[in-house]
Amino acid sequence: IATADKRRAPALDHGQTIHLHATEEQLGPTGEWTIAHDDDGLGWSHSHAKGDVALRGPVNGLLLATMRRKTADQAGLEVFGDTTV
C-alpha cells in the first residue's frame, strides 16, 4: 500500500494541466491523456488538449516520468511548455 509522504511536492498544483502523448501509433487516440487539477481534485481524460506542459514519447517513458522513476530526459521524452510543472 502506497502512503502519502507530506514532505514531497504535490503531484500537480491546483489549476495546472499536463498533456501526455504516446508515440506508439497502435495506441491511436487512447495514447493521449490530459491530467488536470481543478476544484474537484485530480482528474484525467483521453483528450488532446493543451496543457501547461506536454510530454511526448514512448508510453513506458511517460509512465516512468509521471511516477518520478526517471527524468523526462532519462525516459527519452520531448518536453514542451512550462518545465516547472
C-alpha positions as CSV (number, residue, x, y, z in Angstrom):
1,I,0.0,0.0,0.0
2,A,1.4,3.4,-1.0
3,T,1.2,6.1,1.5
4,A,1.5,9.9,1.0
5,D,4.7,11.5,2.1
6,K,3.8,15.0,3.2
7,R,7.4,16.2,2.6
8,R,7.0,15.7,-1.2
9,A,5.7,18.3,-3.5
10,P,2.0,17.8,-4.6
11,A,1.5,15.8,-7.7
12,L,0.1,18.8,-9.5
13,D,-0.8,22.3,-8.2
14,H,-4.4,23.5,-8.4
15,G,-5.1,24.9,-11.9
16,Q,-2.3,23.2,-13.7
17,T,-2.6,20.7,-16.5
18,I,-0.3,18.1,-18.1
19,H,-0.7,16.7,-21.6
20,L,0.8,13.2,-22.3
21,H,1.2,12.0,-25.9
22,A,2.4,8.4,-26.5
23,T,4.2,8.0,-29.8
24,E,3.2,4.4,-30.5
25,E,0.8,4.5,-33.5
26,Q,-1.0,1.4,-32.4
27,L,-2.4,3.2,-29.4
28,G,-4.4,5.7,-31.6
29,P,-6.4,8.2,-29.6
30,T,-6.1,6.2,-26.4
31,G,-2.4,7.2,-26.4
32,E,-3.2,10.7,-25.3
33,W,-4.1,11.9,-21.8
34,T,-4.8,15.2,-20.2
35,I,-4.3,15.4,-16.4
36,A,-5.8,18.4,-14.6
37,H,-6.1,19.6,-11.0
38,D,-9.3,21.5,-10.7
39,D,-11.9,22.2,-8.0
40,D,-12.8,18.5,-8.0
41,G,-9.2,17.4,-7.4
42,L,-7.0,15.5,-9.8
43,G,-8.6,14.0,-12.9
44,W,-7.7,12.7,-16.3
45,S,-9.2,12.2,-19.7
46,H,-8.3,10.7,-23.1
47,S,-8.3,14.1,-24.8
48,H,-6.0,16.1,-27.0
49,A,-5.9,19.3,-25.1
50,K,-3.2,21.9,-24.5
51,G,-1.5,21.6,-21.1
52,D,0.8,23.8,-19.1
53,V,3.4,21.2,-20.0
54,A,3.3,18.4,-22.6
55,L,5.4,15.2,-22.6
56,R,5.7,13.2,-25.8
57,G,7.4,9.9,-26.2
58,P,7.1,6.1,-25.6
59,V,4.3,5.1,-23.3
60,N,6.7,3.3,-20.9
61,G,8.7,6.5,-20.7
62,L,5.6,8.6,-19.9
63,L,4.7,6.2,-17.1
64,L,8.2,6.2,-15.6
65,A,8.4,10.0,-15.8
66,T,5.0,10.7,-14.3
67,M,5.7,8.2,-11.5
68,R,9.0,10.1,-10.8
69,R,11.0,6.9,-11.5
70,K,13.0,8.7,-14.3
71,T,13.5,12.2,-15.5
72,A,11.9,13.1,-18.8
73,D,15.4,13.1,-20.4
74,Q,16.2,9.7,-19.0
75,A,12.9,8.4,-20.3
76,G,13.5,9.7,-23.8
77,L,10.7,12.2,-23.7
78,E,10.3,15.6,-25.5
79,V,9.0,18.3,-23.2
80,F,7.1,21.4,-24.3
81,G,5.9,24.2,-22.2
82,D,6.4,25.0,-18.5
83,T,9.0,22.6,-17.3
84,T,8.5,23.6,-13.6
85,V,5.1,21.8,-13.7
